[in-house]
Amino acid sequence: MREKLLETAKQILKVNSIDLYKNRHDISEWDSLAHIQLVASIEEEFNLSIPFEEVANINCLADFLKYLEE
């Protein structure tokens, strides 16, 4: 599951590697548009729904794990 999450993020952000715990504000490719694309792609890829009001609270890839583990 983590590997699939990392691969999805690398595709969306167009990077070769990414750290699960690195803050999105420290990743130049992770802008507001990429944030929405990443959320939408992960929701589709893993067949889940992240509440709209929680989307802004996602600051690193590890934050997606709580939704994936539910």
Beta strands, then each sheet from edge to edge (+ up, - down):
end
